[in-house]
Amino acid sequence: QVHLVESGGGLVQAGGSLRLSCSASGRTFSGYTMAWFRQAPGKEREFVAGISWSAGSTYYADSVKGRFTISRDIAKNTVYLQMNSLKPEDTADYYCAAYVGVVRTTIKQLEVYDYWGQGTQVTVSS
C-alpha cells in the first residue's frame, strides 16, 4: 500500500519561501507520476506541479511557473515543492498525489491519481 506524507507547511510573509516535502513509502516509484495539488478555502482542488519519477521531467500550472520548483530524491523516496516569491493567493492546503504510469496529458486531472497524502497547510500573509 502506497503511503504519502506531506510536511513543511506553515505561515510565511508575502515574498517569502517554503519547501514542502512528500515522503513516499510502500514500494519503489519507478514508473509513477507524482504531483502537488492545492485547495484554497471554498475553492476546488487544483494542480500545481507534477514530475515523472523516472525521467524527472516537470510540469507546472501557469500560476506558479517561475516561482515553484518540483523535484524528487530517488534515494529518499521524497518529492519536494520549493515555493519562492509566495503570494497571499498561494494560501491553501497542499496535497501530494501519485498515480501508476508515465506522464500523460491528463496529469492535471484529480481523478487520474491513485494515492493522496493528508495535506499540509500553507498560509501567506500580506
N, C-alpha and C positions, 0 to 999 in steps of 0.2 A: 504494500500500500504506500503510495506516494504521500509524503507529508511536507508541507511548505510552511515555514515560519518567518514572518517579517519582523524586522526590528529597525531602529534608527529614527523613528518619527519623533516629533517634538514641536516646540514653539520657537519660531525664528522671526527676526525682523525682515521686512522687505529689503531685497538686495542681498540677503544672506544665503548661506548654503547648508544643505543637509545631504547625508549619504544614507540611503536605505539599503538594507541587506535582506536577502531572502535565502534562508538556509533550507536546502532541499535534501530529503532523505527518503529511503525506501527502495532505491535502485540506482543504477547508473543512468545518466540522462542523455547519453548519445542518441541522436535521432529525435530529440524533443525540441519543441519550440517553447521558449519561456517569455513571459511578458509582465509588465506592470500596467495595472489599471487604477483608476481613481474614481471616487464617488463623493461629490460635494453634497452638503445637506440640501434635500429637496430636488436633487438632480439625478439623472441616470448615470450608471457606471460607464466610464469611457476609457478607451485605450490611450495609453501614454507612450509606451515604448515596448519593443519586442526584440528578441535575439535568438538566432539559431544556435543551439548549444554546441553543435559540432563545428559549424563553419564560422561562427562568430559574427555573421552578418547582422546588421542592426536596422531597426525601423522606428520611426518616431511620428507622433502626432504633430501637426503643424504648429500647434500652440506651444510646444516645448522644444522644438527643433532649435539647436544652437545654444540652449540653456541646460538641457538634461543629457546625460550620457548613461546608457545601459551597458553593462559589461558582465562577464562571468569569470569565475575562477574554478576551473575544472577540478583541480586538486582538492579544493574546499567544498565543492558541490554548492556553490553560492552564486547568486545573481545580485548585482548591485545596481542602484539607480543613484547616480550623482546628480544632485539638483543644485544649480547655481542661479544667481540672479533671480531669486524667488520673488513672486508677486503675491499679493493677497488672494488673487483668483486661483492660485495653486493650492489653497486650503482645501483639504479633502482627506478622506480615508484612502490610503493607498494599499492595493492588493497585488500580491504576486500570483501568477497563474501559469499553468503549463498544459500543453497537450502533446500527445504522441504523434510525431510526424514532422516533416520538414516544413519550412515556412511556406504558407500559401497566401493567396490573395485575400483570404478571409481572416488574416491574422488579427484584424481589429475587431472582430466579432466575438462577443462574450460566449456565445453558445458553442464555439468550437473547442473551448478549453475544458479539459477533463478534471483538472485539480486546481484548488484555490487555497490560499492562506487565509488567516483570520483578519488580516489588515493591521495597519499601523497609522496613527493619526498624525497629520501634518497641519500645523496652523501657522500661517504667515501674517504677522501683524503689520499694519501700515504706519 
